[in-house]
């Protein structure tokens, strides 16, 4: 832990501590004062103390808190970076959405690059952020009443070792499925009058294709009753071992425009190690099965899976490019509480991870892909990021809206978090459903009422 004389800074400072393995065992303390013109931060590490001063005007309480967090984290990052003799790719930035900070600077008529350099962000990541902002042109839109619809299906064939979601093997949860689908239908019907300018629909999981064909059609039919326009429509089809031509045909019949094939890796050894019950050959077969239906396809890969070599990861990038999906998302392994893999390993060394990230950027760019969204999470290996890459003209509206938080997200299902965006007031309010399925089923009517109240 790190103690601070400013209570609201302690959690922010701990986010920086977590970036450096072993830093949570250091004797750290922080003091801050602000005289109306300058923020003064003092960091004590053992018997050594460093002081930093940053001139900035805080016209409002909100601006004061934002600047206090920024300069306190930067001061701590500088001390820890010097102590461990290393820099991190995003420097002192710990937020989930680096682009939000960049957009804030641009909206104030300032280039974002100087601020990012001050915060210690690498030049490669400054360029990446600029490319993402460029890639969002034509999609990024701040307009009251814009809305995206998310439908959650937390069912999977098996649970992957890196997964911290509430999903469980469907063999253990199938008994809840009839009641769950009924609750979804009620939630969707209640959501219809709340939907504003609908920009996209996303059915995610879990693995939606693990549902049998009749149950999948039931969900698609319920969405069709409220969709009402020809907006972007994505189904996270998921793993190839649950693909069928009939499920793909149902998606096309109900207006789905894109699907996700979540390969994660093209190494059979890695797939077995993370608890997948399919092979790389089956991933390729899923691509071939889906091709005649004309969907835009996204393929997900993960860098840093425990035990996977640089050669294996680079091979996965090469094979994904050869299959030519319109989108490729490269995730960095993130181990949260609840993931089996986190329980099995005490730490993940950075190792060849930076080389994996560099290789993915080089090869995807050379193959004609451009980055169009990025986000970060706590506990990411190597303090890296997740990046969505797209071929020209195929960027996902849903991914831009949800990552930048510029549109309402009306979410239904267990563990679904709805977000109401108040652009003019500069705030977001959230309404979350219970995480586990039995509790969600017991409280579905309350969830409906809470969303209705929030949207009102």
N, C-alpha and C positions, 0 to 999 in steps of 0.2 A: 504493500500500500504506500501511497504518498500523501502526506498531510499538507493541507493548504489553509491559509488564513481566510480564503474566499471559498465558502462551502460549495458553490455551484461549479467550481473548477475541478474538484477532485476527480469526478468521473471522467471528465475530459482529459485530464492528465494521465489517468490510468490507461486510456486508449493509446497514449504515446508509450507508456511503460511496456505495454503488451507487444509493441513492435520489436522490442529487443529481448531476445531469449535470455532469461536469467535476471533481467532488470527488476523483477518483482521481489527479488531477495536483497536488493540494495537499500541502504539507509538514505532515503530521499525525503526532502522537505521543500516546500514552496511558499513564498510570500509574494504578494502583489499589492501595489498601491497605484492610484491614479490621481493626478493633481489637476485634471481638467485639460491638460495639454499633452501629458506624457504618461505612458504605462511603464511602470518599473517592476521588473520581475527578478526575484532572487531565488536561485536554485542551490540547495545544499546537498552535496553528495559526500556522506561521511563527514570529515572535518573540512572539506573544501567547499567554498562558496563562490558562485559566479553570479554577476549582476548584469542585467540587460535593460536598456531603455529604448522605447519606440514612441515617436511622436505621432499622435493621432487625435482627432477631435471626435468625441462621441456626443452627438446632438440629442440622442434619445436613449432611454434605458435599453431598448432592443439593440441599438448600435453599440452601446457600451459593452453589453454582454458578449456580442459577437466579436468585438475587437479584443476583449479580455481573454476569451478562449483562444483566439488566434495567436496572440503574443505570448501567452503562458505556455501553450503547447510548443511554440517555436523555441522558446528559451530552454525547455526541458529536452526537446529533440537535440538541440545543439550540444547540451551537456552529455547526453547519452551517446550521441554520435561520436563525440570526441573520446569518451570513456571506452567505447568498444572499438574505436578505430574503423568505423564503417558508416557509409551513407545508405539510405534506402531510396528506392525508385520514386516514391511519392513524397519524400522528405517528411515534413511535419504535418502533412495533410492526413487526417484520419477519417474524414467524412466518407460516406458511402458514394456520394455523387460529386466528383471533382468538377464535372461540367457545370454544376449549379453555381459554384463559386466563379467559374469563368464567365458564365452568362451574366451574373450580377455585376461583374466589372464592366462587361460590354454594355450593359443597359445603363450604366452611369457614364458612358462615353469614354471609358478607359480600356486600353488593351489589357488582357489578363496576364500576358506573359511576365511582366515585371513582378507581379505579386507571386506567381508560381515560383519564379526564381528565388525571391526572398524567402519562400517557404521551403526551399531546398529540393524542389521537384526536378528530376533529371530532364535534360534537353530532349531526350527521346519521348518522354511522357508529355512534355509541353507540346511537341509536334503532334503526338497522338491526340491530345485534347483538341487542338486546332482542327485536325482532320475529322474528328467526330462531329464537331460543331458544323463544319462544312457539309458533312454527310447527312445532317439533319435538316438542311434547308429544304423547304417545300413540305416538310412534315411538322416540324416544331411550330406549335401555334398556341399562344396564350389567349384563350377566349373563354369567357364565362359560359357554362352550360355544355362544354365539350365533355364527353363521357365515354368510358370503355367498360365493357362487361366481362367479368371473370367468373367462370364456373369451375368449382373445384371438385375433383373426383379422387379422393385419397386412397386409391386401391392400386396395388402393384403385384406382379407375379412373385417377387421376393424383395427383401430389403437389402439395398446395397450397403457395404460396410462404411462408406463415407457419409451416408444419408442421416440427417437429423430431423427430417420431416416426420409428421405423425403417421405416415403411411405404414401399412403392415401387409404381409402376404395375404392375398385375397382368400386363401384357404381358411384363414382365421377370421376374416371380416365379412365373408359373403353373406352370413346370416343377417347382417344389417342392411344389405343392399336394397331390398324392396322398400323398407321404410325410408332409407336414405334418398332414394329416387323420388319418393312421394314428397319428402321435405324439400328437395330441390325444386320440384314442380311448383310447390306453394311459394317458395321464395322467388322464383322467377316471375310468377304471376303477380306477386306483390311489387316486384321491382319495375314492372312495365311502366306505370305512371311516373316513376322517378327518373327514367332515362331521358336525358336531354338530346343533344346532338351526338348520336352514337357513331363513334369513329372506328371501333373495332370490337370483336368478340374473341375471347380466348378460353378454350376448354383445356384445363391443365390438371396436374395431378401431383403425385401419383402417375399412373400410366393409364390414361383413359381407354386405350385399346384393350386393356385386360378385361373390360366388360364384354359379355357375349353380345352377339349382334342385335338381339331384341332389346336388351337393356341400353346399348349404345344408341339405338334408334329412338328410344324413349327420351333420352337426354336431348338428342338433336331435334326432336319434335317439339320439346318444351322450349328450347331456345328459339326455334323458328316462330313461335307464337309471339315473341317479344322483340325479335331482331328488327323486322320491319323495313330494312333497307339493304343495299348491296355493299355494305361496309366490309372491310377486311375481316376474315373469319379464320381463326387458327385452331387446330386440334393438335395437342401434344400427343401424337400417336404413341411415341415412346419406343419400346423395345421391339426388335424385329420378331421375337418368338411369339408375339401375340397378334401379328399382322394377318389379315385375311383379305382377299379381294372383295368380299362382301362388305366388310367394314369400310374399305376405301370407297366402294361404290356408294354406300350410305352417306359418307361425307360429301361426295360430289353431288349427290341428289339433294342434300339439304343446304347447299351453297357454300361449303367450306372452301376457302381459297388457298390455305397453306397448312402444311403439317410439319411436325418436328420428328425426326428420326434420331433418337438419342444414343449414338454409338458409344460415346465416352472414350473408347479406345478401339484400335483395330488389332490389338495384341490379344490372342486367345489366352495367353498366360495371365495377363492383367485382368481380363474379363472374369476369369475364374476366381482370381484372388479377391476381387471386389464383390463377389456374390452374384454375378450375372449368370443366367442360365441359357446363354446363347453364344454363338461364335461370331467371329468377324465375317465369315462367309455368309452368315444369315443377315448381317447388316447390309451387305451388298445385294442380297436377294430381296430385301425390303425395298431398297432403292429401285431395283428393276420392277418389282411388283407395282410400285407407286407411279412409275414414270408415265404409263399410258393415261393416267387420270388427270394429268396436267396441273397438279398442285405446285405451288412454290414450296420448296423444301428447305428446312433448316436442319443442320447436323451439329450436334454438340460434342465437344471434346474436352477432356480435363487434363491440364498440365500438373504434374507433381503427384500423381497417384503413387502410393508407397510401393517401392520396388520396381517401378517402371523406369527403364533406362532412357537416356537421351535419344539413343538410336530408335527405340520402340516408339517414343512419342513423335519423333520426326517422321517415322514411317506412317503413323496415324494421320498426320497432317497431309502427307503426300497422297495417301489413299483417299482421304476426304476430298481433296482437290480433284483427283481423278474421277470421282463420282459426280462432280460438278453440281452440288446443291447451290441454290441461289444465296443462301445464308450459311455461314459457319460461325458458331459461337465457341470461343476458346475460354474456358473457365480455368482459374487457378484453384487448386484444391483448398477447400475451406473446411476445417474440422471444428464443429460446434459440439456443445454438450448434447449427448443423446446419440451421437454417431458411434457405431461400434468400433470403427477404426481409431477414433480418439481414445477409446478405452484401452486399445491394444498398443498404442505407441505413445511415449511420453513427449516426444518432440520430433519435428521434421526438419532436418538440415536443409539449407537452401540448395546445396549441391549444384546440380546442373540446371536448376529451374530457370535461372535467367537466360541460359542458352536456349531452353525450350521456348520461352516467350519470344526471344529474338528471332528464332527460326520461324515461328508461326507468323510473325509480322512480315518477315522478308518474303516467305513463300506465298502467303495469301495476297500480298500486294502485287507480287510478280504475276500472279494468276488472275489479276483483274478485280480483286476484292478491295473494298474500302471500309474502314471502321466507321460505324454509325451510332453505336451506343457503348457506354462502358459504365461499370459500377464496381464498387469494392465492398468487402465484408470484413468484419472482425475475424481474427484468427486465420487469415489467409496466409498460405505458405509464402515466405519471401516477401510479404507485404506488397504483393503484386495486385492484379485486377482481373476482371472478366471483360472481354471485349466481343461485341457482335460485329461481324464482317458481312458485307453484302456486295453482290454484283449490282451494277448500275440499274436503278429503277425498281429494286426489290427490297428496299428498307422496310422494316415492319413498323407500322403506326403504333401498335400496342407496345412494342418494346421502347420506342421513344417516349410515349406518353407516361408509361409506368416508371421508367428510370428517371425521367426529368420531373415527374410529379407536376405536370402542367394541365391535367384533365382529371375530372372525377373518375374514380375507379369503383364501380358498383360490383361487389364480389359476393357470391353465394356459395354455400357449402361449408363443411367443417373446416376450421382454421383459416377461413377466408377473411381478409381484412379490407373493409371498404374504406375509401378515402374521399372525403368531400373537400374540394379545393376552392378556397375563397380568394381568388386572385386579387381583387381590389383591396382586401384586408391583409393580404400577405400571410395567410395562415392555412393550415390543413388540419381537419378534424378526422379522427379515425373511429371506426366501429368494428370490433372483432368478434367473430363467432368462436364458440368453444372449440378447442383443438381436437379432443377425442370424439369419435363418432357417437357413442351412446349419450354423452352429455349434450352434444349438438342436437340430437334427435329430441331429447327431453326439453330443450330450450329453443326450438326452432321458431315458435310463435313470438317469443320475446325478441329474438334476433330480428325478425321481420319488423316488429314494432320499433325497435331501436333505429333501424335504418330509415324507416319512414319519418321518425322524429328528426333525425339528423338532416335528411334532405329537405324537410319542411322549413 
